Amino acid sequence: MKENEIKVRSPGIPSSVQNFAAEGDRERLSPAALRAVVSLTEKWALKGPEIAALLGVSPSTWDRMSAGKWEKSLSQDQLTRVSALVGVFKGLHLLFADAMADRWVRLTNKGALFDNRTPIETMIEGGIPTMLEVRRHVDSLRAGF
């Protein structure tokens, strides 16, 4: 196999490292990812434009997704966004009681990463790199750093 070739796997059989590049993986993971995002929308009281921005889609596309009228696979970027959001959610629930964990994303934060914005605002403004940074931040809080 050449260095720049992507190894194609059988549908439904994940590799040891998930990268969301293979269409089969995206097809397999998209339904669960969308269910997770719908749940996050409820837990974090996200409005349509907020979750659309976090997912990198238009509000009308989010409306179709949340109504179950969207039958496409999520893109590699969209699955990365979902993974970051689910990681933040899980980390917060390991760190705080449920009510605080769900409220934390709406609280203004004075830390350098947030600059007096809420984590939701920060992630929307910063896109994928900042979403991953917020996830690392939550993980580091859990580790006591």
C-alpha positions, 0 to 999 in steps of 0.5 A: 500500500502506498503512503497516501492511499486509504485502506478500504475496510468492509462496511461495519468493521471499524479499524483500530483508529477511527478517523471518519474518512471512510464513507462506510464508517460515516454511514455507520456512525451518522445515525448514532451521532445525530441521536447524540446531538439531538440529546445534547440539544435538549440537555444544553438547551441549544437553539437551532442556530447554535447547534447548526453552527456547532455542527457546521451546517445551515439552520435549515439543514439542522431542522431536517436533521433533527426532524429525521428528514436527512438521510445523508452521512455526516461528513468527516468534519461534522463527525469530528465536531460531534465527537468533540461535543460528546467528549465535552459532555461526557467529561463534564458529567464525570467532573460535575453533578448533572445539573452543573455539567449541563449548565457549565456550557452556558456560564461565562468563563474568565479563563484565557480560552474563553475570554469572558464568553461561554463555552458554547459561544467560544466553540461556535466562534472557534470551530473545530480547533476550539471545540477540541481545545475545550474538550482538552480543557475539560479533560485537564480539569478532570485530571486536576490540572 
